[in-house]
Amino acid sequence: MLARVDPTSDAPVFAQLASSVRADMASGRLRPGDRLPAARELAGALGVNLHTVLHAYQLLREEGLIDMRRGRGAVVTDAALPLAELRQEIVELVRRADARGVSRDALVSIVRGAPA
């Protein structure tokens, strides 16, 4: 897992970390059963506070994407599978939009405006 954070971003670091993990799940780099780095290890590697990493992990846990157990660490759950499937559908949607001359910005606007 390659966690990515942008210190110049307005997004909180914990949210960036959670987003990075989600992206790794969607790409297939993280699969159900995979272990995430220990929070202390990841915090040290990124130069961020331990509680920042724990906050990101807790967010992912609340979403059902990881399971956290004492002594076992954070493990990717089966709930991550649909992210990889959805990514393929998104790639196809972007390809179809490009073919129809719809800009990426317009596509993003459409997706953001779609009902939840």
NUBARO-400587 format. One record per atom (N, C-alpha, C): x negated, y negated, z; atom name; residue number from 1. Coordinates in steps of 0.001 Angstrom, whole numbers, plus 500000, padded with zeros to 6 digits. Each point is the difference from the previous one (the first is absolute). Layout:
N
ATOM     xx     yy     zz atom seq
ATOM      X      Y      Z   CA NUM
...
end
This chain:
116
ATOM     xx     yy     zz atom seq
ATOM 499151 501173 500000    N   1
ATOM 500849 498827 500000   CA   1
ATOM 499109 498768 500000    C   1
ATOM 500319 499088 499125    N   2
ATOM 499261 498753 499912   CA   2
ATOM 500943 498876 500380    C   2
ATOM 499932 499589 501259    N   3
ATOM 500875 498919 500476   CA   3
ATOM 499489 498679 499449    C   3
ATOM 500945 499182 499586    N   4
ATOM 499637 498709 499422   CA   4
ATOM 500739 498881 500721    C   4
ATOM 499248 498961 500340    N   5
ATOM 500612 498799 500564   CA   5
ATOM 499350 498791 499350    C   5
ATOM 500779 498948 499866    N   6
ATOM 499527 498748 499415   CA   6
ATOM 500051 498927 501078    C   6
ATOM 498841 499599 500517    N   7
ATOM 500000 499004 501070   CA   7
ATOM 500555 498642 499580    C   7
ATOM 500101 499754 498701    N   8
ATOM 500541 498718 499533   CA   8
ATOM 501510 500042 499806    C   8
ATOM 500592 501189 500135    N   9
ATOM 501438 500152 499796   CA   9
ATOM 500787 499415 501164    C   9
ATOM 501197 499531 499697    N  10
ATOM 500900 499501 501044   CA  10
ATOM 500688 501152 500733    C  10
ATOM 499987 501191 499396    N  11
ATOM 500643 501163 500619   CA  11
ATOM 499198 500441 501218    C  11
ATOM 500682 500381 501080    N  12
ATOM 499287 500481 501187   CA  12
ATOM 499162 501236 499652    C  12
ATOM 498872 500144 500678    N  13
ATOM 499086 501107 499715   CA  13
ATOM 500692 501347 500219    C  13
ATOM 500819 500136 501043    N  14
ATOM 500679 501279 500235   CA  14
ATOM 500903 500359 498825    C  14
ATOM 500664 498985 499430    N  15
ATOM 500890 500244 498859   CA  15
ATOM 499188 500388 498766    C  15
ATOM 498845 499375 499828    N  16
ATOM 499127 500358 498883   CA  16
ATOM 499507 501437 500139    C  16
ATOM 499644 500397 501215    N  17
ATOM 499543 501370 500233   CA  17
ATOM 501104 501004 499694    C  17
ATOM 501192 499734 500505    N  18
ATOM 501126 500901 499743   CA  18
ATOM 500277 500082 498502    C  18
ATOM 499946 498885 499317    N  19
ATOM 500224 499971 498559   CA  19
ATOM 498925 500800 499264    C  19
ATOM 498771 499898 500457    N  20
ATOM 498899 500744 499400   CA  20
ATOM 500213 501507 500150    C  20
ATOM 500447 500425 501166    N  21
ATOM 500276 501421 500226   CA  21
ATOM 501154 500455 499114    C  21
ATOM 501063 499185 499916    N  22
ATOM 501132 500339 499134   CA  22
ATOM 499549 500152 498548    C  22
ATOM 499123 499097 499555    N  23
ATOM 499494 500060 498623   CA  23
ATOM 499212 501284 499775    C  23
ATOM 499212 500417 500989    N  24
ATOM 499258 501254 499878   CA  24
ATOM 500942 501197 499953    C  24
ATOM 501109 499917 500708    N  25
ATOM 501011 501070 499946   CA  25
ATOM 500653 500023 498620    C  25
ATOM 500348 498832 499507    N  26
ATOM 500675 499908 498694   CA  26
ATOM 499103 500486 498873    C  26
ATOM 498697 499760 500123    N  27
ATOM 499075 500414 498939   CA  27
ATOM 499628 501470 500094    C  27
ATOM 500330 500628 501122    N  28
ATOM 499625 501401 500196   CA  28
ATOM 498661 500175 500677    C  28
ATOM 499324 498897 500320    N  29
ATOM 498719 500115 500720   CA  29
ATOM 500209 500513 501416    C  29
ATOM 501169 499742 500563    N  30
ATOM 500384 500561 501296   CA  30
ATOM 501222 500875 499782    C  30
ATOM 499939 501211 500527    N  31
ATOM 501089 500965 499828   CA  31
ATOM 500462 500505 501355    C  31
ATOM 501201 500562 500049    N  32
ATOM 500476 500551 501275   CA  32
ATOM 498972 500950 500605    C  32
ATOM 499793 499825 501302    N  33
ATOM 499024 500816 500714   CA  33
ATOM 498640 499346 500134    C  33
ATOM 499715 498996 499162    N  34
ATOM 498716 499302 500098   CA  34
ATOM 499954 499181 501285    C  34
ATOM 498832 499930 500588    N  35
ATOM 499815 499196 501209   CA  35
ATOM 499453 498635 499626    C  35
ATOM 500532 498982 500660    N  36
ATOM 499470 498653 499842   CA  36
ATOM 498802 499857 500927    C  36
ATOM 499113 499066 499699    N  37
ATOM 498866 499785 500899   CA  37
ATOM 500494 499611 501395    C  37
ATOM 499224 500367 500998    N  38
ATOM 500323 499587 501361   CA  38
ATOM 500089 498478 500030    C  38
ATOM 500941 499479 500752    N  39
ATOM 500219 498547 500053   CA  39
ATOM 498722 499270 500409    C  39
ATOM 499295 500526 500968    N  40
ATOM 498767 499355 500467   CA  40
ATOM 498941 499980 498893    C  40
ATOM 499905 501103 499276    N  41
ATOM 499049 500100 498895   CA  41
ATOM 500336 499007 498887    C  41
ATOM 501272 499934 499633    N  42
ATOM 500421 499091 498937   CA  42
ATOM 499826 498544 500417    C  42
ATOM 500334 499690 501243    N  43
ATOM 499828 498629 500499   CA  43
ATOM 498533 499585 499921    C  43
ATOM 499123 500905 500409    N  44
ATOM 498567 499696 499942   CA  44
ATOM 499507 499808 498580    C  44
ATOM 500461 500858 499096    N  45
ATOM 499564 499916 498607   CA  45
ATOM 500463 498713 499327    C  45
ATOM 501198 499538 500385    N  46
ATOM 500551 498786 499381   CA  46
ATOM 499671 498726 500773    C  46
ATOM 499485 500175 501218    N  47
ATOM 499708 498825 500819   CA  47
ATOM 501256 499307 500491    C  47
ATOM 501025 500803 500322    N  48
ATOM 501244 499435 500520   CA  48
ATOM 500266 500580 501380    C  48
ATOM 500932 499398 500707    N  49
ATOM 500373 500444 501334   CA  49
ATOM 500678 501371 499939    C  49
ATOM 499703 500841 500969    N  50
ATOM 500610 501326 500086   CA  50
ATOM 501520 499911 499987    C  50
ATOM 500558 499021 500697    N  51
ATOM 501453 499869 500080   CA  51
ATOM 500622 499638 498648    C  51
ATOM 499230 499371 499135    N  52
ATOM 500478 499693 498648   CA  52
ATOM 500233 501294 499227    C  52
ATOM 499036 500925 500092    N  53
ATOM 500138 501286 499319   CA  53
ATOM 501144 500795 500624    C  53
ATOM 500082 500003 501324    N  54
ATOM 501082 500720 500669   CA  54
ATOM 501367 499450 499612    C  54
ATOM 500084 498678 499814    N  55
ATOM 501257 499373 499562   CA  55
ATOM 500377 500510 498609    C  55
ATOM 499025 500067 499095    N  56
ATOM 500258 500504 498647   CA  56
ATOM 500453 501454 500053    C  56
ATOM 499320 500806 500796    N  57
ATOM 500367 501408 500127   CA  57
ATOM 501399 500143 500601    C  57
ATOM 500326 499170 500967    N  58
ATOM 501335 500069 500614   CA  58
ATOM 501078 499650 498975    C  58
ATOM 499736 499010 499163    N  59
ATOM 500939 499621 498947   CA  59
ATOM 500240 501177 499048    C  59
ATOM 498926 500661 499601    N  60
ATOM 500107 501156 499111   CA  60
ATOM 500738 501150 500690    C  60
ATOM 499787 500132 501292    N  61
ATOM 500705 501035 500760   CA  61
ATOM 501501 499708 500033    C  61
ATOM 500351 498742 500232    N  62
ATOM 501419 499615 500027   CA  62
ATOM 500665 500243 498648    C  62
ATOM 499239 499899 498925    N  63
ATOM 500515 500247 498656   CA  63
ATOM 500062 501508 499703    C  63
ATOM 499456 500802 500901    N  64
ATOM 500002 501447 499818   CA  64
ATOM 498899 500511 499097    C  64
ATOM 499066 499140 499625    N  65
ATOM 498941 500387 499068   CA  65
ATOM 498837 500714 500665    C  65
ATOM 499798 499757 501296    N  66
ATOM 498957 500712 500731   CA  66
ATOM 500558 500480 501325    C  66
ATOM 499343 501002 500528    N  67
ATOM 500323 500531 501313   CA  67
ATOM 498764 499788 500852    C  67
ATOM 500191 499506 501206    N  68
ATOM 498861 499749 500885   CA  68
ATOM 500153 500851 501253    C  68
ATOM 498954 500772 500272    N  69
ATOM 499997 500840 501192   CA  69
ATOM 498652 499889 500679    C  69
ATOM 500037 499939 501301    N  70
ATOM 498776 499920 500790   CA  70
ATOM 499134 501232 499709    C  70
ATOM 498747 499756 499701    N  71
ATOM 499070 501082 499721   CA  71
ATOM 499998 500464 498557    C  71
ATOM 501036 499651 499268    N  72
ATOM 500108 500400 498594   CA  72
ATOM 499831 498818 499067    C  72
ATOM 500254 498811 500514    N  73
ATOM 499873 498798 499195   CA  73
ATOM 501223 499747 499133    C  73
ATOM 499816 499184 498995    N  74
ATOM 501080 499628 499085   CA  74
ATOM 499934 500891 498768    C  74
ATOM 501131 500644 499691    N  75
ATOM 500066 500952 498897   CA  75
ATOM 501134 499585 499060    C  75
ATOM 499733 500054 498704    N  76
ATOM 500995 499653 498987   CA  76
ATOM 501116 501053 500006    C  76
ATOM 501248 499536 499983    N  77
ATOM 501159 500897 500018   CA  77
ATOM 500502 500268 498581    C  77
ATOM 500940 500911 499898    N  78
ATOM 500621 500312 498706   CA  78
ATOM 500778 498819 499433    C  78
ATOM 500335 499039 500842    N  79
ATOM 500739 498825 499530   CA  79
ATOM 499188 499180 499003    C  79
ATOM 498694 500252 499919    N  80
ATOM 499149 499273 499057   CA  80
ATOM 500172 500503 498569    C  80
ATOM 500517 501197 499814    N  81
ATOM 500140 500574 498652   CA  81
ATOM 500811 499129 499048    C  81
ATOM 501151 499473 500428    N  82
ATOM 500768 499173 499062   CA  82
ATOM 499242 498761 499521    C  82
ATOM 499033 499512 500769    N  83
ATOM 499239 498829 499560   CA  83
ATOM 499227 500308 498730    C  83
ATOM 499371 501174 499939    N  84
ATOM 499248 500378 498807   CA  84
ATOM 500940 500181 498814    C  84
ATOM 501167 500603 500240    N  85
ATOM 500979 500174 498927   CA  85
ATOM 500512 498648 499514    C  85
ATOM 500275 499113 500939    N  86
ATOM 500495 498672 499660   CA  86
ATOM 498967 499215 499206    C  86
ATOM 498735 500175 500342    N  87
ATOM 498941 499301 499277   CA  87
ATOM 500047 500346 498513    C  87
ATOM 500213 501273 499685    N  88
ATOM 500079 500410 498598   CA  88
ATOM 501178 499324 499299    C  88
ATOM 501107 499880 500703    N  89
ATOM 501165 499341 499425   CA  89
ATOM 499728 498515 499779    C  89
ATOM 499265 499399 500914    N  90
ATOM 499664 498576 499863   CA  90
ATOM 499065 499790 498821    C  90
ATOM 499018 500879 499841    N  91
ATOM 499086 499907 498860   CA  91
ATOM 500790 500059 498694    C  91
ATOM 500980 500899 499939    N  92
ATOM 500835 500125 498806   CA  92
ATOM 500849 498737 499800    C  92
ATOM 500537 499446 501069    N  93
ATOM 500799 498773 499908   CA  93
ATOM 499150 498842 499468    C  93
ATOM 498789 499867 500491    N  94
ATOM 499104 498937 499539   CA  94
ATOM 499678 500197 498518    C  94
ATOM 499758 501247 499601    N  95
ATOM 499722 500287 498595   CA  95
ATOM 501189 499611 499119    C  95
ATOM 501207 500345 500447    N  96
ATOM 501206 499663 499227   CA  96
ATOM 500212 498489 499947    C  96
ATOM 499748 499315 501111    N  97
ATOM 500138 498542 500028   CA  97
ATOM 498997 499351 499046    C  97
ATOM 498763 500484 500015    N  98
ATOM 498975 499480 499081   CA  98
ATOM 500434 500184 498546    C  98
ATOM 500552 501164 499699    N  99
ATOM 500436 500301 498627   CA  99
ATOM 501127 499078 499549    C  99
ATOM 500790 499507 500956    N 100
ATOM 501116 499112 499677   CA 100
ATOM 499630 498523 500128    C 100
ATOM 498736 499732 500326    N 101
ATOM 499546 498627 500100   CA 101
ATOM 500372 499310 501299    C 101
ATOM 500364 500775 501021    N 102
ATOM 500343 499427 501305   CA 102
ATOM 498697 499824 500779    C 102
ATOM 499745 498785 500452    N 103
ATOM 498758 499740 500726   CA 103
ATOM 500012 500682 501366    C 103
ATOM 498823 500205 500548    N 104
ATOM 499893 500616 501333   CA 104
ATOM 500673 499122 501048    C 104
ATOM 499833 498679 499876    N 105
ATOM 500637 499086 500958   CA 105
ATOM 501521 500125 499942    C 105
ATOM 500544 500107 498780    N 106
ATOM 501451 500151 499861   CA 106
ATOM 500451 501331 500597    C 106
ATOM 499220 501041 499777    N 107
ATOM 500342 501306 500544   CA 107
ATOM 499987 499975 501529    C 107
ATOM 499001 499368 500572    N 108
ATOM 499926 499873 501458   CA 108
ATOM 501216 499250 500530    C 108
ATOM 500392 498930 499310    N 109
ATOM 501169 499237 500408   CA 109
ATOM 501262 500855 499961    C 109
ATOM 500109 500818 498978    N 110
ATOM 501164 500881 499886   CA 110
ATOM 500024 500998 501157    C 110
ATOM 498848 500595 500282    N 111
ATOM 499928 500991 501086   CA 111
ATOM 500291 499346 501335    C 111
ATOM 499448 498836 500238    N 112
ATOM 500250 499305 501277   CA 112
ATOM 501466 499629 500165    C 112
ATOM 500680 499714 498902    N 113
ATOM 501392 499614 500066   CA 113
ATOM 500969 501165 500010    C 113
ATOM 499457 501224 499833    N 114
ATOM 500866 501176 499980   CA 114
ATOM 500558 500267 501400    C 114
ATOM 501227 500483 500074    N 115
ATOM 500578 500299 501320   CA 115
ATOM 499217 501103 500694    C 115
ATOM 499906 499890 501321    N 116
ATOM 499243 500998 500773   CA 116
ATOM 500823 501224 500266    C 116
end
